[in-house]
Amino acid sequence: MAVHRVAVLALEGMAPLDLAIPLQIFAPRAETPYQLSVCGPASPVPTSSGFALAVSGGLDGLDSADTLIVPGFGQGFRPREEPLPQEVLDALTTARDRGRRVVSICTGAFVLAAAGLLDGLHATTHWQYTDELERTYPAVNVDRDVLYVDEGDILTSAGVCCGIDLCLHIVRRDLGAVTANQIARGIVAAPHREGGQAQYVPAPVADAGDTALADTRAWALERLDETLTVTQLARHADMSERSFMRRFTEETGTTPLRWLVGARLGLARELLETTDHSIDRVARDSGLGSAANLRLHFRRALDTTPTAYRHAFSRHVPNPGT
């Protein structure tokens, strides 16, 4: 395999975990072509955790990189109060102009935005900073409820550990699911996570008299193969539909119908991984109805097909016709 050079840009105030994620995932392995380096405008580089990091290369190390990764910053990061070195912004702009792949993790998106790399594109960052990113850089289309955004040669991740999702996505894009899954298992991480970062946003504190919907969700999970409507869910929760919709969104960050689709998709994935049932049966048992509908949701949510997913994640030999 041709060598693929990955350069991680270390900047003052960076979060050590954000830096460690690409260093772990793109570490040299026999089955991957990645060659890794850490670059920065100066050395040592103070981190947000009270220690400094010695880096092996300056900004000129970015010139030969095929992929550049910008980690995010630690707690207390104030985008408008901490101007970035112009030489860093120029280096990123040059890399983009040369067709290099540029990636940010968490609040590293502010660095890409400051360099103009996100203008007119969709991007994301930590949920605590999405409003700030949108206000500071109105030319950026901020996606709030995603784990990462892939705009081809420009990729951004949401908060902190979403950098794992994005880096594994890059490996999957470069080398395929098998290699990405091997790396994911090695670092004890999910090869692909469902949902967006809204599920990690703290929900409003419930009033003492409010009824939690955990029991209703558990009731629905036991009946995913049945037809379930908002009316039925609200009746089970002993609430009006309007109050149920509002409370459900507060607790989960999504609507009941979207939650049901996600739950059914999760069950379908489990069935594909652990059984040799036909695609038609998996669709019926998960409540997604038909094989065509199952394929539609797999393509939308996972960018793959049920059959390809089974081949990647299951050791079962499927029945004919799957």
Secondary structure, 3 states (H helix, E strand, C coil): CCCEEEEEECCCCECHHHHHHHHHHCCCCCCCCEEEEEECCCCCEEECCCCEECCCECHHHHCCCCEEEECCECCCCCHHHCCCCHHHHHHHHHHHHCCCEEEECHHHHHHHHHCCCCCCCEECCCHHHHHHHHHHCCCCEECCCCCEEECCCEEEECCCCHHHHHHHHHHHHHHCHHHHHHHHHHCCCCCCCCCCHHHHCCCCCCCCCCCCCHHHHHHHHCCCCCCCCHHHHHHHHCCCHHHHHHHHHHHHCCCHHHHHHHHHHHHHHHHHHHCCCCHHHHHHHCCCCCHHHHHHHHHHHHCCCHHHHHHHHCCCCCCCCC
